[in-house]
């Protein structure tokens, strides 16, 4: 009977395979976390831009003309495209203004709907 202690080659290979699967799962989780963080960052910046446009519209003494207006903003070192759609609201004294912000690839980053007096 021998008193040798230690791991056999097969046990080491199995342990190494389990460790590599766990490491791959952690790397995949990190990639998903980074992608989600980037998407949340884009949404936050998009909402800030939409709110800035809303403030400009609400503080302008002259109501915007009905229709669609497009523009772009530079924020966080990137170009953002926005669309402002002004329409009559169900209440005749109000205007409905929809603001949509997208990134350069066209992915929606922010949206906001506001109402303001028509005259």
MOPAC internal coordinates of N, CA, C and O (Angstrom, degrees):
PM7 1SCF
backbone

  N    0.0000 0     0.00 0     0.00 0    0    0    0
  C    1.4249 1     0.00 0     0.00 0    1    0    0
  C    1.5314 1   108.19 1     0.00 0    2    1    0
  O    1.2310 1   121.49 1   -44.23 1    3    2    1
  N    1.3357 1   114.76 1   135.77 1    3    2    1
  C    1.4567 1   116.88 1  -175.14 1    5    3    2
  C    1.5154 1   109.32 1  -106.41 1    6    5    3
  O    1.2310 1   121.00 1   -30.00 1    7    6    5
  N    1.3041 1   115.70 1   150.00 1    7    6    5
  C    1.4561 1   122.60 1   179.99 1    9    7    6
  C    1.5285 1   112.32 1  -100.43 1   10    9    7
  O    1.2310 1   120.68 1  -160.75 1   11   10    9
  N    1.2959 1   116.31 1    19.25 1   11   10    9
  C    1.4664 1   119.01 1  -178.43 1   13   11   10
  C    1.5208 1   110.03 1   -69.87 1   14   13   11
  O    1.2310 1   121.64 1   -44.23 1   15   14   13
  N    1.3373 1   114.46 1   135.77 1   15   14   13
  C    1.4526 1   120.66 1   177.14 1   17   15   14
  C    1.5153 1   108.09 1  -124.03 1   18   17   15
  O    1.2310 1   121.63 1   -27.69 1   19   18   17
  N    1.3307 1   114.49 1   152.31 1   19   18   17
  C    1.4615 1   118.22 1   179.17 1   21   19   18
  C    1.5179 1   108.88 1   145.47 1   22   21   19
  O    1.2310 1   121.84 1     6.78 1   23   22   21
  N    1.3080 1   114.08 1  -173.22 1   23   22   21
  C    1.4557 1   120.56 1  -178.07 1   25   23   22
  C    1.5085 1   109.38 1  -105.83 1   26   25   23
  O    1.2310 1   121.65 1   -34.52 1   27   26   25
  N    1.3018 1   114.45 1   145.48 1   27   26   25
  C    1.4600 1   118.77 1   174.13 1   29   27   26
  C    1.5201 1   108.15 1   -82.96 1   30   29   27
  O    1.2310 1   120.62 1   -11.91 1   31   30   29
  N    1.2917 1   116.43 1   168.09 1   31   30   29
  C    1.4554 1   121.80 1  -179.86 1   33   31   30
  C    1.5324 1   111.06 1   -62.24 1   34   33   31
  O    1.2310 1   120.34 1   141.24 1   35   34   33
  N    1.3088 1   116.96 1   -38.76 1   35   34   33
  C    1.4681 1   120.56 1   179.81 1   37   35   34
  C    1.5280 1   110.31 1   -65.44 1   38   37   35
  O    1.2310 1   119.98 1   138.38 1   39   38   37
  N    1.3140 1   117.64 1   -41.62 1   39   38   37
  C    1.4641 1   120.39 1   178.19 1   41   39   38
  C    1.5275 1   111.22 1   -62.80 1   42   41   39
  O    1.2310 1   120.17 1   140.30 1   43   42   41
  N    1.3190 1   117.27 1   -39.70 1   43   42   41
  C    1.4568 1   120.35 1   177.72 1   45   43   42
  C    1.5276 1   111.39 1   -65.74 1   46   45   43
  O    1.2310 1   120.14 1   139.87 1   47   46   45
  N    1.3251 1   117.33 1   -40.13 1   47   46   45
  C    1.4614 1   120.77 1   179.14 1   49   47   46
  C    1.5327 1   111.11 1   -65.45 1   50   49   47
  O    1.2310 1   120.30 1   139.01 1   51   50   49
  N    1.3187 1   117.02 1   -40.99 1   51   50   49
  C    1.4578 1   120.69 1   178.26 1   53   51   50
  C    1.5362 1   109.82 1   -64.89 1   54   53   51
  O    1.2310 1   119.97 1   135.89 1   55   54   53
  N    1.3193 1   117.66 1   -44.11 1   55   54   53
  C    1.4610 1   120.95 1   178.66 1   57   55   54
  C    1.5323 1   110.74 1   -62.24 1   58   57   55
  O    1.2310 1   120.50 1   139.04 1   59   58   57
  N    1.3171 1   116.65 1   -40.96 1   59   58   57
  C    1.4598 1   120.92 1   179.19 1   61   59   58
  C    1.5303 1   110.99 1   -66.06 1   62   61   59
  O    1.2310 1   119.86 1   141.18 1   63   62   61
  N    1.3285 1   117.87 1   -38.82 1   63   62   61
  C    1.4608 1   121.33 1   177.80 1   65   63   62
  C    1.5284 1   110.69 1   -65.19 1   66   65   63
  O    1.2310 1   119.88 1   137.75 1   67   66   65
  N    1.3275 1   117.84 1   -42.25 1   67   66   65
  C    1.4700 1   121.41 1   178.58 1   69   67   66
  C    1.5217 1   110.03 1   -64.19 1   70   69   67
  O    1.2310 1   120.21 1   136.67 1   71   70   69
  N    1.3202 1   117.21 1   -43.33 1   71   70   69
  C    1.4554 1   120.95 1   178.80 1   73   71   70
  C    1.5298 1   111.27 1   -62.78 1   74   73   71
  O    1.2310 1   120.00 1   138.08 1   75   74   73
  N    1.3246 1   117.61 1   -41.92 1   75   74   73
  C    1.4683 1   119.96 1  -179.45 1   77   75   74
  C    1.5237 1   111.19 1   -66.88 1   78   77   75
  O    1.2310 1   119.47 1   143.05 1   79   78   77
  N    1.3356 1   118.62 1   -36.95 1   79   78   77
  C    1.4660 1   120.64 1   175.97 1   81   79   78
  C    1.5312 1   111.24 1   -64.14 1   82   81   79
  O    1.2310 1   120.70 1   138.88 1   83   82   81
  N    1.3182 1   116.26 1   -41.12 1   83   82   81
  C    1.4617 1   119.73 1   178.18 1   85   83   82
  C    1.5294 1   110.80 1   -65.74 1   86   85   83
  O    1.2310 1   120.19 1   139.35 1   87   86   85
  N    1.3280 1   117.24 1   -40.65 1   87   86   85
  C    1.4633 1   120.88 1   179.06 1   89   87   86
  C    1.5303 1   110.70 1   -64.93 1   90   89   87
  O    1.2310 1   119.96 1   139.38 1   91   90   89
  N    1.3148 1   117.68 1   -40.62 1   91   90   89
  C    1.4634 1   120.74 1   177.88 1   93   91   90
  C    1.5326 1   111.43 1   -64.70 1   94   93   91
  O    1.2310 1   120.72 1   140.14 1   95   94   93
  N    1.3142 1   116.24 1   -39.86 1   95   94   93
  C    1.4682 1   119.65 1   177.86 1   97   95   94
  C    1.5286 1   110.76 1   -63.61 1   98   97   95
  O    1.2310 1   120.05 1   139.82 1   99   98   97
  N    1.3186 1   117.52 1   -40.18 1   99   98   97
  C    1.4659 1   120.81 1   178.34 1  101   99   98
  C    1.5206 1   111.32 1   -66.69 1  102  101   99
  O    1.2310 1   119.69 1   140.89 1  103  102  101
  N    1.3289 1   118.20 1   -39.11 1  103  102  101
  C    1.4624 1   121.27 1   177.16 1  105  103  102
  C    1.5191 1   111.25 1   -64.73 1  106  105  103
  O    1.2310 1   120.40 1   138.98 1  107  106  105
  N    1.3152 1   116.83 1   -41.02 1  107  106  105
  C    1.4668 1   120.91 1   178.12 1  109  107  106
  C    1.5375 1   110.11 1   -64.56 1  110  109  107
  O    1.2310 1   120.29 1   139.53 1  111  110  109
  N    1.3149 1   117.06 1   -40.47 1  111  110  109
  C    1.4587 1   121.28 1   177.88 1  113  111  110
  C    1.5262 1   110.82 1   -64.10 1  114  113  111
  O    1.2310 1   120.28 1   139.38 1  115  114  113
  N    1.3247 1   117.08 1   -40.62 1  115  114  113
  C    1.4636 1   120.47 1   178.53 1  117  115  114
  C    1.5281 1   110.80 1   -63.89 1  118  117  115
  O    1.2310 1   120.02 1   139.48 1  119  118  117
  N    1.3247 1   117.56 1   -40.52 1  119  118  117
  C    1.4603 1   120.99 1   178.09 1  121  119  118
  C    1.5156 1   111.82 1   -62.73 1  122  121  119
  O    1.2310 1   120.09 1   137.39 1  123  122  121
  N    1.3230 1   117.43 1   -42.61 1  123  122  121
  C    1.4626 1   121.20 1   178.56 1  125  123  122
  C    1.5269 1   110.75 1   -65.95 1  126  125  123
  O    1.2310 1   120.36 1   141.18 1  127  126  125
  N    1.3163 1   116.92 1   -38.82 1  127  126  125
  C    1.4655 1   120.98 1   178.89 1  129  127  126
  C    1.5204 1   110.81 1   -64.55 1  130  129  127
  O    1.2310 1   119.84 1   137.24 1  131  130  129
  N    1.3235 1   117.92 1   -42.76 1  131  130  129
  C    1.4621 1   121.23 1   178.89 1  133  131  130
  C    1.5260 1   111.18 1   -65.29 1  134  133  131
  O    1.2310 1   120.02 1   139.96 1  135  134  133
  N    1.3262 1   117.57 1   -40.04 1  135  134  133
  C    1.4670 1   120.91 1   178.97 1  137  135  134
  C    1.5285 1   110.34 1   -64.78 1  138  137  135
  O    1.2310 1   120.03 1   137.83 1  139  138  137
  N    1.3201 1   117.56 1   -42.17 1  139  138  137
  C    1.4628 1   121.04 1   178.36 1  141  139  138
  C    1.5305 1   111.45 1   -65.69 1  142  141  139
  O    1.2310 1   120.57 1   140.83 1  143  142  141
  N    1.3239 1   116.51 1   -39.17 1  143  142  141
  C    1.4681 1   119.78 1   178.96 1  145  143  142
  C    1.5266 1   110.34 1   -65.05 1  146  145  143
  O    1.2310 1   119.91 1   140.23 1  147  146  145
  N    1.3178 1   117.78 1   -39.77 1  147  146  145
  C    1.4707 1   120.75 1   178.09 1  149  147  146
  C    1.5239 1   110.89 1   -65.70 1  150  149  147
  O    1.2310 1   120.03 1   139.14 1  151  150  149
  N    1.3268 1   117.56 1   -40.86 1  151  150  149
  C    1.4673 1   120.99 1   178.80 1  153  151  150
  C    1.5308 1   110.59 1   -64.76 1  154  153  151
  O    1.2310 1   119.91 1   138.87 1  155  154  153
  N    1.3219 1   117.77 1   -41.13 1  155  154  153
  C    1.4676 1   120.95 1   177.93 1  157  155  154
  C    1.5243 1   111.19 1   -65.76 1  158  157  155
  O    1.2310 1   120.43 1   143.47 1  159  158  157
  N    1.3127 1   116.79 1   -36.53 1  159  158  157
  C    1.4607 1   120.91 1   176.96 1  161  159  158
  C    1.5235 1   110.55 1   -63.55 1  162  161  159
  O    1.2310 1   120.46 1   135.17 1  163  162  161
  N    1.3333 1   116.73 1   -44.83 1  163  162  161
  C    1.4661 1   121.14 1   177.63 1  165  163  162
  C    1.5235 1   111.32 1   -61.09 1  166  165  163
  O    1.2310 1   120.24 1   137.59 1  167  166  165
  N    1.3191 1   117.14 1   -42.41 1  167  166  165
  C    1.4613 1   120.63 1   179.69 1  169  167  166
  C    1.5291 1   111.33 1   -65.44 1  170  169  167
  O    1.2310 1   120.22 1   141.06 1  171  170  169
  N    1.3173 1   117.18 1   -38.94 1  171  170  169
  C    1.4628 1   120.04 1   179.34 1  173  171  170
  C    1.5278 1   110.56 1   -64.56 1  174  173  171
  O    1.2310 1   120.55 1   135.10 1  175  174  173
  N    1.3242 1   116.55 1   -44.90 1  175  174  173
  C    1.4617 1   119.57 1   179.65 1  177  175  174
  C    1.5258 1   110.09 1   -66.47 1  178  177  175
  O    1.2310 1   119.98 1   139.46 1  179  178  177
  N    1.3353 1   117.65 1   -40.54 1  179  178  177
  C    1.4573 1   121.26 1   178.06 1  181  179  178
  C    1.5193 1   111.95 1   -60.52 1  182  181  179
  O    1.2310 1   120.08 1   138.72 1  183  182  181
  N    1.3206 1   117.46 1   -41.28 1  183  182  181
  C    1.4693 1   120.80 1   178.58 1  185  183  182
  C    1.5304 1   111.17 1   -67.63 1  186  185  183
  O    1.2310 1   120.30 1   142.38 1  187  186  185
  N    1.3130 1   117.03 1   -37.62 1  187  186  185
  C    1.4698 1   120.20 1   177.76 1  189  187  186
  C    1.5227 1   110.06 1   -62.87 1  190  189  187
  O    1.2310 1   120.41 1   136.24 1  191  190  189
  N    1.3282 1   116.83 1   -43.76 1  191  190  189
  C    1.4665 1   120.59 1   179.00 1  193  191  190
  C    1.5287 1   110.10 1   -63.89 1  194  193  191
  O    1.2310 1   120.05 1   135.48 1  195  194  193
  N    1.3267 1   117.52 1   -44.52 1  195  194  193
  C    1.4672 1   120.85 1   179.08 1  197  195  194
  C    1.5268 1   110.63 1   -60.19 1  198  197  195
  O    1.2310 1   119.95 1   138.73 1  199  198  197
  N    1.3137 1   117.70 1   -41.27 1  199  198  197
  C    1.4673 1   120.89 1   179.43 1  201  199  198
  C    1.5319 1   111.15 1   -68.21 1  202  201  199
  O    1.2310 1   120.21 1   143.05 1  203  202  201
  N    1.3324 1   117.20 1   -36.95 1  203  202  201
  C    1.4605 1   119.62 1   177.19 1  205  203  202
  C    1.5312 1   111.17 1   -63.11 1  206  205  203
  O    1.2310 1   120.49 1   138.10 1  207  206  205
  N    1.3171 1   116.66 1   -41.90 1  207  206  205
  C    1.4649 1   120.50 1   177.76 1  209  207  206
  C    1.5274 1   109.96 1   -65.15 1  210  209  207
  O    1.2310 1   120.43 1   140.58 1  211  210  209
  N    1.3227 1   116.79 1   -39.42 1  211  210  209
  C    1.4671 1   120.70 1   178.40 1  213  211  210
  C    1.5231 1   110.65 1   -62.84 1  214  213  211
  O    1.2310 1   119.94 1   138.67 1  215  214  213
  N    1.3113 1   117.71 1   -41.33 1  215  214  213
  C    1.4635 1   120.87 1   179.09 1  217  215  214
  C    1.5264 1   110.22 1   -63.79 1  218  217  215
  O    1.2310 1   120.44 1   138.46 1  219  218  217
  N    1.3364 1   116.76 1   -41.54 1  219  218  217
  C    1.4659 1   119.80 1   177.68 1  221  219  218
  C    1.5261 1   111.13 1   -60.25 1  222  221  219
  O    1.2310 1   120.49 1   137.56 1  223  222  221
  N    1.3398 1   116.67 1   -42.44 1  223  222  221
  C    1.4588 1   120.76 1  -179.41 1  225  223  222
  C    1.5267 1   110.76 1   -67.78 1  226  225  223
  O    1.2310 1   120.22 1   137.12 1  227  226  225
  N    1.3212 1   117.19 1   -42.88 1  227  226  225
  C    1.4611 1   120.68 1  -176.68 1  229  227  226
  C    1.5269 1   112.90 1   -71.06 1  230  229  227
  O    1.2310 1   120.14 1   150.75 1  231  230  229
  N    1.3256 1   117.34 1   -29.25 1  231  230  229
  C    1.4593 1   119.51 1  -178.06 1  233  231  230
  C    1.5224 1   113.19 1   -91.16 1  234  233  231
  O    1.2310 1   120.09 1   170.02 1  235  234  233
  N    1.3259 1   117.43 1    -9.98 1  235  234  233
  C    1.4647 1   120.64 1   176.89 1  237  235  234
  C    1.5323 1   108.54 1   -72.85 1  238  237  235
  O    1.2310 1   119.48 1   -53.10 1  239  238  237
  N    1.3321 1   118.59 1   126.90 1  239  238  237
  C    1.4703 1   118.88 1  -178.79 1  241  239  238
  C    1.5255 1   113.24 1   -67.06 1  242  241  239
  O    1.2310 1   120.17 1   157.25 1  243  242  241
  N    1.3212 1   117.29 1   -22.75 1  243  242  241
  C    1.4651 1   121.23 1  -179.93 1  245  243  242
  C    1.5281 1   108.35 1   -98.43 1  246  245  243
  O    1.2310 1   119.53 1   -54.27 1  247  246  245
  N    1.3389 1   118.51 1   125.73 1  247  246  245
  C    1.4664 1   119.72 1   179.02 1  249  247  246
  C    1.5239 1   110.51 1   -64.44 1  250  249  247
  O    1.2310 1   120.31 1   -30.88 1  251  250  249
  N    1.3320 1   117.02 1   149.12 1  251  250  249
  C    1.4682 1   119.05 1   178.85 1  253  251  250
  C    1.5264 1   110.78 1   -69.45 1  254  253  251
  O    1.2310 1   121.22 1   -25.42 1  255  254  253
  N    1.3187 1   115.27 1   154.58 1  255  254  253
  C    1.4648 1   119.43 1   177.31 1  257  255  254
  C    1.5187 1   109.25 1   -74.31 1  258  257  255
  O    1.2310 1   121.13 1   -28.63 1  259  258  257
  N    1.3287 1   115.45 1   151.37 1  259  258  257
  C    1.4630 1   120.07 1   179.07 1  261  259  258
  C    1.5253 1   109.21 1   -67.16 1  262  261  259
  O    1.2310 1   121.10 1   -36.37 1  263  262  261
  N    1.3180 1   115.49 1   143.63 1  263  262  261
  C    1.4634 1   120.76 1   178.89 1  265  263  262
  C    1.5100 1   111.82 1   128.56 1  266  265  263
  O    1.2310 1   121.87 1    15.84 1  267  266  265
  N    1.3248 1   114.02 1  -164.16 1  267  266  265
  C    1.4647 1   121.07 1  -175.68 1  269  267  266
  C    1.5217 1   109.34 1  -111.77 1  270  269  267
  O    1.2310 1   121.40 1   -45.28 1  271  270  269
  N    1.3073 1   114.93 1   134.72 1  271  270  269
  C    1.4655 1   121.40 1   174.80 1  273  271  270
  C    1.5167 1   107.99 1  -129.16 1  274  273  271
  O    1.2310 1   121.18 1   -43.07 1  275  274  273
  N    1.3215 1   115.35 1   136.93 1  275  274  273
  C    1.4662 1   120.97 1  -179.23 1  277  275  274
  C    1.5281 1   109.63 1  -119.82 1  278  277  275
  O    1.2310 1   121.66 1   -25.77 1  279  278  277
  N    1.3148 1   114.43 1   154.23 1  279  278  277
  C    1.4597 1   119.69 1   177.72 1  281  279  278
  C    1.5091 1   110.39 1  -163.99 1  282  281  279
  O    1.2310 1   121.43 1     3.96 1  283  282  281
  N    1.3127 1   114.87 1  -176.04 1  283  282  281
  C    1.4670 1   120.05 1   177.47 1  285  283  282
  C    1.5102 1   109.30 1  -140.81 1  286  285  283
  O    1.2310 1   121.90 1   -27.65 1  287  286  285
  N    1.2989 1   113.97 1   152.35 1  287  286  285
  C    1.4591 1   122.48 1   178.64 1  289  287  286
  C    1.5220 1   107.87 1  -129.67 1  290  289  287
  O    1.2310 1   121.19 1   -31.80 1  291  290  289
  N    1.3038 1   115.34 1   148.20 1  291  290  289
  C    1.4573 1   121.20 1   172.52 1  293  291  290
  C    1.5111 1   107.60 1  -105.35 1  294  293  291
  O    1.2310 1   120.37 1   -60.37 1  295  294  293
  N    1.3011 1   116.90 1   119.63 1  295  294  293
  C    1.4613 1   120.96 1  -179.36 1  297  295  294
  C    1.5178 1   108.63 1  -149.67 1  298  297  295
  O    1.2310 1   120.79 1   -39.32 1  299  298  297
  N    1.3099 1   116.09 1   140.68 1  299  298  297
  C    1.4725 1   122.64 1   179.89 1  301  299  298
  C    1.5240 1   111.19 1    56.60 1  302  301  299
  O    1.2310 1   120.85 1  -147.51 1  303  302  301
  N    1.3314 1   115.98 1    32.49 1  303  302  301
  C    1.4554 1   120.19 1   178.11 1  305  303  302
  C    1.5141 1   114.87 1    74.04 1  306  305  303
  O    1.2310 1   120.25 1  -167.35 1  307  306  305
  N    1.3159 1   117.12 1    12.65 1  307  306  305
  C    1.4637 1   121.34 1  -178.40 1  309  307  306
  C    1.5163 1   110.36 1  -130.97 1  310  309  307
  O    1.2310 1   121.02 1   -19.51 1  311  310  309
  N    1.3170 1   115.65 1   160.49 1  311  310  309
  C    1.4540 1   121.89 1   178.86 1  313  311  310
  C    1.5223 1   108.44 1   -96.58 1  314  313  311
  O    1.2310 1   120.62 1   -48.75 1  315  314  313
  N    1.3271 1   116.42 1   131.25 1  315  314  313
  C    1.4612 1   123.30 1   179.87 1  317  315  314
  C    1.5190 1   108.27 1  -121.37 1  318  317  315
  O    1.2310 1   120.09 1   -43.41 1  319  318  317
  N    1.3126 1   117.43 1   136.59 1  319  318  317
  C    1.4569 1   122.72 1   179.56 1  321  319  318
  C    1.5183 1   108.78 1  -103.49 1  322  321  319
  O    1.2310 1   120.62 1   -41.18 1  323  322  321
  N    1.3266 1   116.42 1   138.82 1  323  322  321
  C    1.4570 1   119.66 1   179.61 1  325  323  322
  C    1.5204 1   110.09 1  -131.09 1  326  325  323
  O    1.2310 1   122.14 1   -27.35 1  327  326  325
  N    1.3223 1   113.50 1   152.65 1  327  326  325
  C    1.4608 1   121.95 1   177.03 1  329  327  326
  C    1.5185 1   107.47 1  -130.45 1  330  329  327
  O    1.2310 1   121.11 1   -51.41 1  331  330  329
  N    1.3247 1   115.48 1   128.59 1  331  330  329
  C    1.4600 1   121.11 1   178.06 1  333  331  330
  C    1.5327 1   107.71 1  -116.64 1  334  333  331
  O    1.2310 1   120.91 1   -63.11 1  335  334  333
  N    1.3265 1   115.86 1   116.89 1  335  334  333
  C    1.4651 1   121.57 1   179.98 1  337  335  334
  C    1.5225 1   108.26 1  -108.73 1  338  337  335
  O    1.2310 1   120.85 1   -61.23 1  339  338  337
  N    1.3311 1   115.98 1   118.77 1  339  338  337
  C    1.4591 1   121.52 1  -179.55 1  341  339  338
  C    1.5218 1   108.67 1  -109.22 1  342  341  339
  O    1.2310 1   120.76 1   -52.56 1  343  342  341
  N    1.3242 1   116.15 1   127.44 1  343  342  341
  C    1.4689 1   121.73 1  -179.34 1  345  343  342
  C    1.5209 1   108.74 1  -140.29 1  346  345  343
  O    1.2310 1   121.13 1   -15.49 1  347  346  345
  N    1.3073 1   115.44 1   164.51 1  347  346  345
  C    1.4617 1   120.27 1   174.74 1  349  347  346
  C    1.5240 1   108.79 1   -71.15 1  350  349  347
  O    1.2310 1   121.36 1   -37.56 1  351  350  349
  N    1.3087 1   115.01 1   142.44 1  351  350  349
  C    1.4616 1   120.52 1   177.84 1  353  351  350
  C    1.5317 1   108.28 1   -91.80 1  354  353  351
  O    1.2310 1   119.75 1   -13.77 1  355  354  353
  N    1.3326 1   118.09 1   166.23 1  355  354  353
  C    1.4708 1   120.00 1   175.94 1  357  355  354
  C    1.5334 1   112.25 1   -56.63 1  358  357  355
  O    1.2310 1   120.73 1   146.47 1  359  358  357
  N    1.3094 1   116.21 1   -33.53 1  359  358  357
  C    1.4707 1   120.88 1   174.47 1  361  359  358
  C    1.5291 1   106.97 1   -84.52 1  362  361  359
  O    1.2310 1   119.41 1   -60.55 1  363  362  361
  N    1.3341 1   118.74 1   119.45 1  363  362  361
  C    1.4662 1   120.97 1  -172.99 1  365  363  362
  C    1.5359 1   114.69 1   -61.03 1  366  365  363
  O    1.2310 1   119.62 1   157.73 1  367  366  365
  N    1.3082 1   118.32 1   -22.27 1  367  366  365
  C    1.4672 1   120.43 1  -179.26 1  369  367  366
  C    1.5238 1   113.03 1   -84.07 1  370  369  367
  O    1.2310 1   120.26 1   179.96 1  371  370  369
  N    1.3323 1   117.11 1    -0.04 1  371  370  369
  C    1.4681 1   120.76 1  -176.77 1  373  371  370
  C    1.5241 1   111.18 1  -120.20 1  374  373  371
  O    1.2310 1   121.53 1   -22.53 1  375  374  373
  N    1.3258 1   114.68 1   157.47 1  375  374  373
  C    1.4538 1   122.87 1   170.19 1  377  375  374
  C    1.5259 1   108.22 1  -116.13 1  378  377  375
  O    1.2310 1   121.38 1   -37.44 1  379  378  377
  N    1.3196 1   114.96 1   142.56 1  379  378  377
  C    1.4678 1   120.29 1   174.22 1  381  379  378
  C    1.5160 1   107.10 1  -101.59 1  382  381  379
  O    1.2310 1   120.97 1   -50.57 1  383  382  381
  N    1.3272 1   115.76 1   129.43 1  383  382  381
  C    1.4651 1   121.04 1  -178.15 1  385  383  382
  C    1.5204 1   108.09 1  -125.11 1  386  385  383
  O    1.2310 1   121.33 1   -63.19 1  387  386  385
  N    1.3315 1   115.06 1   116.81 1  387  386  385
  C    1.4705 1   122.10 1   177.37 1  389  387  386
  C    1.5178 1   108.16 1  -102.56 1  390  389  387
  O    1.2310 1   120.71 1   -50.61 1  391  390  389
  N    1.3190 1   116.25 1   129.39 1  391  390  389
  C    1.4609 1   121.80 1   179.96 1  393  391  390
  C    1.5241 1   107.59 1  -119.81 1  394  393  391
  O    1.2310 1   120.99 1   -52.31 1  395  394  393
  N    1.3275 1   115.72 1   127.69 1  395  394  393
  C    1.4718 1   121.56 1   177.65 1  397  395  394
  C    1.5217 1   108.69 1  -125.77 1  398  397  395
  O    1.2310 1   120.72 1   -44.54 1  399  398  397
  N    1.3203 1   116.23 1   135.46 1  399  398  397
  C    1.4676 1   122.20 1  -179.95 1  401  399  398
  C    1.5225 1   108.13 1  -121.18 1  402  401  399
  O    1.2310 1   121.01 1   -46.91 1  403  402  401
  N    1.3424 1   115.67 1   133.09 1  403  402  401
  C    1.4654 1   120.81 1   177.01 1  405  403  402
  C    1.5222 1   108.98 1  -127.37 1  406  405  403
  O    1.2310 1   121.42 1   -21.05 1  407  406  405
  N    1.3234 1   114.89 1   158.95 1  407  406  405
  C    1.4613 1   118.71 1   173.66 1  409  407  406
  C    1.5308 1   109.01 1   -83.04 1  410  409  407
  O    1.2310 1   120.33 1     3.23 1  411  410  409
  N    1.3048 1   116.98 1  -176.77 1  411  410  409
  C    1.4670 1   120.48 1  -176.66 1  413  411  410
  C    1.5263 1   112.94 1   -64.07 1  414  413  411
  O    1.2310 1   120.18 1   153.98 1  415  414  413
  N    1.3100 1   117.26 1   -26.02 1  415  414  413
  C    1.4620 1   121.06 1   179.71 1  417  415  414
  C    1.5241 1   112.17 1   -85.52 1  418  417  415
  O    1.2310 1   120.00 1   176.13 1  419  418  417
  N    1.3243 1   117.60 1    -3.87 1  419  418  417
  C    1.4551 1   121.02 1   178.52 1  421  419  418
  C    1.5174 1   114.65 1    92.25 1  422  421  419
  O    1.2310 1   119.65 1  -173.72 1  423  422  421
  N    1.3191 1   118.27 1     6.28 1  423  422  421
  C    1.4624 1   121.17 1   177.48 1  425  423  422
  C    1.5220 1   109.50 1   -79.29 1  426  425  423
  O    1.2310 1   120.76 1   -46.60 1  427  426  425
  N    1.3279 1   116.16 1   133.40 1  427  426  425
  C    1.4624 1   119.92 1  -178.46 1  429  427  426
  C    1.5155 1   110.47 1   -65.58 1  430  429  427
  O    1.2310 1   121.13 1   -49.19 1  431  430  429
  N    1.3273 1   115.44 1   130.81 1  431  430  429
  C    1.4548 1   120.44 1  -179.21 1  433  431  430
  C    1.5189 1   112.23 1  -115.73 1  434  433  431
  O    1.2310 1   120.14 1   158.48 1  435  434  433
  N    1.3291 1   117.33 1   -21.52 1  435  434  433
  C    1.4540 1   119.40 1  -179.67 1  437  435  434
  C    1.5139 1   110.40 1  -166.34 1  438  437  435
  O    1.2310 1   121.02 1   -26.23 1  439  438  437
  N    1.3122 1   115.65 1   153.77 1  439  438  437
  C    1.4670 1   121.08 1   178.02 1  441  439  438
  C    1.5192 1   108.96 1  -152.53 1  442  441  439
  O    1.2310 1   121.41 1   -32.63 1  443  442  441
  N    1.3195 1   114.90 1   147.37 1  443  442  441
  C    1.4512 1   120.06 1  -177.47 1  445  443  442
  C    1.5274 1   108.68 1  -155.67 1  446  445  443
  O    1.2310 1   120.31 1   -38.21 1  447  446  445
  N    1.3166 1   117.01 1   141.79 1  447  446  445
  C    1.4684 1   122.58 1   174.72 1  449  447  446
  C    1.5268 1   107.68 1  -122.54 1  450  449  447
  O    1.2310 1   121.45 1   -50.38 1  451  450  449
  N    1.3385 1   114.83 1   129.62 1  451  450  449
  C    1.4654 1   120.00 1   178.55 1  453  451  450
  C    1.5183 1   109.01 1  -130.99 1  454  453  451
  O    1.2310 1   120.93 1   -17.13 1  455  454  453
  N    1.3128 1   115.83 1   162.87 1  455  454  453
  C    1.4620 1   122.59 1   174.80 1  457  455  454
  C    1.5128 1   107.55 1  -125.24 1  458  457  455
  O    1.2310 1   120.95 1   -36.78 1  459  458  457
  N    1.3365 1   115.79 1   143.22 1  459  458  457
  C    1.4562 1   120.43 1   177.19 1  461  459  458
  C    1.5248 1   108.90 1  -144.18 1  462  461  459
  O    1.2310 1   120.46 1   -21.15 1  463  462  461
  N    1.3337 1   116.73 1   158.85 1  463  462  461
  C    1.4726 1   118.84 1   178.26 1  465  463  462
  C    1.5257 1   110.87 1   -59.99 1  466  465  463
  O    1.2310 1   121.14 1   -38.24 1  467  466  465
  N    1.3219 1   115.42 1   141.76 1  467  466  465
  C    1.4683 1   120.26 1  -177.48 1  469  467  466
  C    1.5237 1   111.08 1   -76.07 1  470  469  467
  O    1.2310 1   119.50 1   150.62 1  471  470  469
  N    1.2946 1   118.57 1   -29.38 1  471  470  469
  C    1.4716 1   118.52 1  -179.09 1  473  471  470
  C    1.5017 1   110.49 1  -141.85 1  474  473  471
  O    1.2310 1   120.10 1   180.00 1  475  474  473

